């Protein structure tokens, strides 16, 4: 296995944050779902995941840097060889060993260790599995819990965080395929696919929605109920509103996962005429003579 630092493209002095960001960047680029039937990309993704597992674990990273374990997390052989005794303060005998007892101890450890290594050679980490989970817009906005069935038939309960984003990757540690000969299980990677909503639209942490209002509500002003991602609320339509008028509902948007603050909901008004005939309205408009002449298409025709 390659050096995990080189695999993630970071320096040995990289911070935990730099390692995490490097992994996320590569994960978006190399995820198997984006490269179906590409064995090379799949292999690189697995190697990258294993490198991240090692480096994000402070103890494993320390032991790797100290040469105690290799890039796969396996113990490095610690057998004592002749050169280990070359600088010993006592007199060396028996081809570099201080006495017969040390020589016998070395031989016992060497042959016993060979048997152990032959068995541990086949110990392997389980295969990672991936899954695409479609979720509703409101589930992503407010958080939810879903049960999924992985490709090999295993069921998992997945907690969708509040404010989840489209294509967000979730890693369920050791929820993949079981390891071999005592090796750790692989991980399960769940990619969220947020389905569009009929009228809500997300931009950063803000929610945008177009709200139709009647001609009377727009002209005279009104108190109306409007939907939000958290349920219905009452708001005021100012007198003299028009199509394109934008109103804001504070703190009715997505909760930011880092700051904990909510975004806003922006209401774009759209004035609609009555669906049925209104003879009185028609009669009024026919006899109405505005004090100010208006041509709403003037700028388009200039």
Buried (B, 14 or more C-beta within 10 A) or exposed (E): EEEBBEBBEBEEEBEEEEBBBBBEEBBEEBBBBBBEEEEEBBEBBBBBBBBBBBBEEEEBBEBBEEEEBBBBBBEEEEEBEEEEBEEEEEEBEEEBBBEEEBBEEBEEEEEEBEEEEEEBEEBBBBBBBBBEBEBBBBBBBBBBEBEBEBEEEBEBEBEBBBBBEBEBBBBBEBBBBBBEEEBBBBBBBBBBEBEEBEEBEBEEBBBBBEBEBBEEBBBEBBEBEBBBBBEEEEBEBEEEBEEEBEBEBEEBBBBBEEEEEBBBBBBEBBBEEEEEEEEEEEEEEEEEEEEEEEEEEEEEEE
